[in-house]
Amino acid sequence: MSDNQVSVTCDLLGFDNALFPVGDLDESVGFYERAGFPVTHRLDEAGLAILKVGPETPGVLLRVEDGIGRRPPPWPTPRVWLEVPDARAKARSLAAAGIPVLAEPHSVATGWTVEIADPWGNVVGFTDYSKRPELGRA
């Protein structure tokens, strides 16, 4: 670090929520429910839905944004990867639910990963730790 840079420290305690802008609340909730995300709260008047991710309280927030249109994948966007027990099995369940994957599951250092994109271009990955189970959630 150079002499003119200031270091700011803070304790990061963990993931809170990921917010995805969407164009239609009903359609986005349906998409994510088919992908395996239970809805924990829905506030139609505010254009919000909160989806559960595992046993933790944080989740995925869907928020209607005026004027947002559909974006075909792949769209240059941040990606959120979520841990699953078996990414290849998740890919099969997504296909059975009519949700196309961006590419076939691919091998990564810790296991396998597969990604999907919602109609507005938000990308969610599902990854497992089959090659390094000691690093995953038990």
Protein Blocks (a to p, Z undefined) as FASTA:
>chain_A
ZZkbccdddddfbdfbdcdddfbfklmmmmmmmnopacfbdcfknopacddehjbfbdcd
ddddehiacddddddddddddddfblklmmmmmmmnopacfbdcdddfklccdddddfko
pacddddfkllmmlmcZZ
